[in-house]
Amino acid sequence: MDRLSPDRETPGAFWVRFGPTAQSWVDPARPDFLAFEYVQHTAMVLDHTVLGAPADRRLRIVHIGGAGMSLPRWVAWRRPATAQVVCEPDAELTEEVRRKIPLPPRSGIKVRDVDGRTGLAAMPDAWADVIIVDAFDGPQVPGDLATVEALEQMRRVLRDEAVVIFNVTGRVPFDWAKGLAGGLGAHWRHLMVGMEPEVAKGKRFGNLLLVASDARPDIRGIERESARLTIGYRWVSGREAQDWSGGREPFDDASAQPSPGPAGRGW
């Protein structure tokens, strides 16, 4: 079953769908255009963190979850020569992407047909500057990507003052996301959590971005640029972000559960 359907209004562009849910939108002629607000915010966070590194430093980015690979394409456009590894276990989807919207030549993007935990386990110590987790099994984030053991693997693979970005979904009271936040706060010095105001107020289910790093992020710059985007996020940072988990214990592999789906209430 094909997951990529042409956009009738933009020749050459495709929607990536899982059932009724659109997961991604890609126009290979416009890698700078990011249609989804959480992808726009992820790119903006990258701009305010690692992409500001000296131009002669070759960055290394790991993407856990690929879909149409709109964000790896953006990184290749924004900062050419960046080494990127995409862990995407859905080999049929990857083949369809390669057939319909192939990656540009010499993009620096390598796709591995493995799940995130398997891909991380195969990576050397202190290799990556960024790990972006944007992986879904249908409408849910696999539970094994949010555990203490998974975060310890990420910590091993990352180098220097690296950044971890999780895109997850949830609704008030965000029990599952707060468990993940507790784990991130225990492994990295700084934490930021962002979401649409409507999601923060509990009016609907939606995306959350959790950003963890050892280096202090440009909080004010992120907040200012976020406010300029089509749908601005509400951000919590500093002590407020560390307290956002409400003392919830981080998950471990024995207790891992996937994130709640759109019909779920809490975890």
N, C-alpha and C positions, 0 to 999 in steps of 0.2 A: 504493500500500500504506500503510495507516494505521500510524503509529508511536506513537500515543497509545492506551493501553488503560486502561479504567476499573479502579480499585482496588475489588475486590469487598467489602472490609471498610470502606472509607471513602467514602460517597456523595459524588459531586462531585469526588473526587480522581482523578488519572491518573498512570500510569507512562509515561515516555518511553523507548521501547526501540529499539535498533538491532540487529536480529537477536535473538540470545538475551541480549544485554547491556542491562541497565537503566541508562540514562544520567542519569535525573532522575525526581523524584517531586514532584508539585505538587498542593496543595489550595488553590484560590483563596480559600477561606474562612479559611485559616490561613496567611497569608504568613510568620508568625513561626516556623512549624515547618519545620525543615530536616532531611530524612531521612538524607542521605548525610553520612558523617563528614568528608569533605574539604570539603564545602560549609559544614558547621558551623565548621570551622577557618578557612575563608576569611572567613566572617562575623566570627568572633572576632578575626582579625587586623585587619580593617577597624575594629572597635570600639576596638582598641588603637592605631590610627594615625589615619587621616584623619577618622573619624566623631567624634572628640573635638574637632574644630575648632569655633570659636564658632558658635552657632546662627544668627547673621545672615549667615554666609558660605554662599553656594550652592555646593555641591560639584558636580563634574563627574566622572562615572565612565564609562569605556569598557569594554565587555565584548566580548572577541573569542571568539565562540561563544555561542549562545543556548540551544538545546534548548528546554525548557519554561519557561525564564527564572525559575527559582525564586530565584536570587540577586538579580536586579534587582527582583523583587517584594518580597523581604525588605528591600532597601535602601529602596524606596519606603515600606514600612511603618515601618522603623526611623528613617529621616530623610526625612520628606516634603519635597517641593520640590527634591530632588536631581535634577540633569539627568543622564540616562543614555542612552548610545548603545550599542546592541547590533549588532555586525556578525555576521550569520548568513547565509551564502551559500545555505543550503538553504531556498529560498523555499516549497517545498511543505510542509516541516515548519512553518515560520512560519505559513502559512495554516491548517494544521490546528490549531495552538495557538490562533490567533485565533478559530477556529470553536468549539472545544471548551472552552478555558479562557482566555477573552479577558482581556487586561490591564485593570486597573481604570481608569475614566475619570480624566483629568488626573493620570496616574501619573508623568509626566515621562520616560517610557521611549519612546525612538524606535528602531525596528528598521530596519536597512538591509540589503538583500539583497545584501551584498557579502562577500568574504572579508576576513580581517584585514588583510593587506598593502594591499589596495585601499582599505579603509576608513581606515586610518592615513594613507595618502598624501593623502587628501582633507581631512584635518583641519588646522586652523591651528596655528601654533607656540604652545607654552605654553598649551594649552587645558585639559588634563585634570589632575585630582588623583590619579586612580588608573587603571591599566590592568590588567584581569584577563584572563588568557589561559586559557580553559577550552574549547579547541577540539579536536575529534577527527574524524578521517576513519575511521569504523569504530572499531577499538580503538587507533588510533595518532594521535599529535599530528603534524600536518603539519610537515615539516622546515623550510619557509620561514618559520615563525613563531619559530624558535629561532636564527636566524643573526645575525651581527654587523650586517648591513644592517637586519634587522627591529628589533633593539635600538636602533640609531641612530635609526630612525623613531620608536620609542617615546620615546626621550630628547628628540627634537624636540617631540613633542606634549605631553609632560608639563610641568608648571609647578611652581615653588617646590620644596618638599620632598615631592615626590609619591612614590607607591608603585607598584611593579610586582609582581603576584602571578601566578605560573604554576602551574597544576595539570597535572602530567604523570604518566605511569606508567612503571614500570620494575621491574627486579629487580637484586640484587647481580650484578655489581659496579657497576651504574648508569653505564656508560660514556656513554650518550647524555645522561642528566641531568647528568653531570659536565661534559660539553662545554658545555651550556647554562649551568651554574653559573659556568664560567670566563668566559663572555661577560657574564653579569650582574655578576660581580665586577669586570670591567674597566670597566663603565659606571656603576656606582653604588658609593657608599662602604660601605654596609652590606648584609649578606646573611644570611638565615636559611634553613635547610633543615629541613623537618619531614616525618615519616612515621610510620606505625604501627611499634611495636617489632618485630612479626613480619616486616614488610617490611625493616626495618633489619638484622635478623639473617639475612636471606637465606632465610627459610622460605617466602616466597611472593612473587608478583608483586603490585604494588599501587600506590597513589597516593603522590605526593610533592608537597609545596608548596614552591616557591622564592619567597622574598620579598626584594625588593631596594628600597633607598631611600637617599636622601642623609641624611635625619634618622635619628638613632639610634633604633631601635624600642624599645618597652617590653618588653625580652626577658623579664624576670622575670614581668611581668604576663601575657604570652602563655604562658609555661611553666606558671604557676599555673592559669590558666583552662583550658588544654589538658588538664591533669591531671584537671579536674573533668568533662570531657565523657565520654560513654559509652565512647569509644575514644580514649584520650589519645595524643598524638604524642610521639615523641622528637625533640628539636630540637637542631641545632647552630647556633652563632652566633659572631660575632666572628672571631678569627683562625682558629678551627677550621672555620668555614664557608668562609672564604676559601681554606683549604688543602684543603677537601673535594674540589675538582675534580681534585686530584692533578696539576696542571700541564697538564691536557688543553687543547689549543688550541680556541678557540671555533670554531663552524661559520661558514662563509660561504655565500653563495648558490650558489657553484659546487660546494660539497661537501655541501650540505644533504641529509639523509636523514630520513625519519620516525622517530619513536620506536619502540622494539621493541614488538611485540604480546605478548600473554600467553604465546605459545609460544616467543618468541624468548629468547635468552640473550645479554644485552649488546647492543651496537650494532656 
